Amino acid sequence: MKFLKGFLLNLQFFTAIPIRLELPMDKPHLKGAVQAFPLAGLLQGGIYTSLYYLLAEYTPFSTLAIAFFLWLMSILLTGGIHLDGWMDASDAYFSYGNQEKRLEIMKDPRTGAFGVISVIILLSCRFLFIYEITENVQGLTYMMIAAIPFLSKCVMGVLLLTVKSAKNEGLGSLFQGAATIKVLWIYPIYISVILVLISFINNGLFLVSILIVIACASLLVCRLKAVSWFGGITGDVLGAAVEGTELFLWMTVWLLHYFAMA
């Protein structure tokens, strides 16, 4: 029950899905939320693939229009919460100040020029990848798209519990104080189940394994940079890590369609 409520907490915090319940915010339920991060991502990915299938099969829309709606959904479904972290972290990083100065900048509710420029680049790249992927969709493509937010939420959970907090306040600190690294035992189980299911599809195991490798590489980079640039993680740093990881995964799927799935 705590795990289910934790999953619903994720939907309240990290998506725009209306969950009109008053859910407890104590440590057991926040711990359940951390364990359910990947499942919330998998639901997000399932919504993406379902939207694409419905638009492609039951509407006369062009590939460009379908790609636009899928791109727009990737923004609206999260309510922009991770994009906000991306912009704040970009403003802080490109200030070239010390760690304390960067943390101060991330607290500022105003968005600077670097945040605007960085989010334009991020969203433009994502649209390019989505558009060219949707021009050559295969059966396996649906599963790879669904895996993108799943893996990014895995990265978020591991970062949360393996990197020290840069400050003792905020959403990141709240979740971090409720769980320990031991709760991550369930993440390999999620990944193993997905790999078993995908293994029945031709080339599925190999291609999804590549996505996992890219997600692990992104995790390592984010861990190093979070400490060196900001002194640890914050809610904004975690949001930036999610967006950055998803961008690399979208790019990987795009490249695989050129060089491995053509």
Secondary structure, DSSP 8 states (H G I E B T S, - for coil): -HHHHHHHHHHHHHS----------SHHHHHHHHHTHHHHHHHHHHHHHHHHHHHHHH----HHHHHHHHHHHHHHTTTTHHHHHHHHHHHHHTTT--HHHHHHHHH-SS--HHHHHHHHHHHHHHHHHHHHHHTT--HHHHHHHHHHHHHHHHHHHHHHHHS-BSSS-SHHHHHHTT--GGGGGHHHHHHHHHHHHHTTSTTHHHHHHHHHHHHHHHHHHHHHHHHHHHSSB-HHHHHHHHHHHHHHHHHHHHHHHHHT--
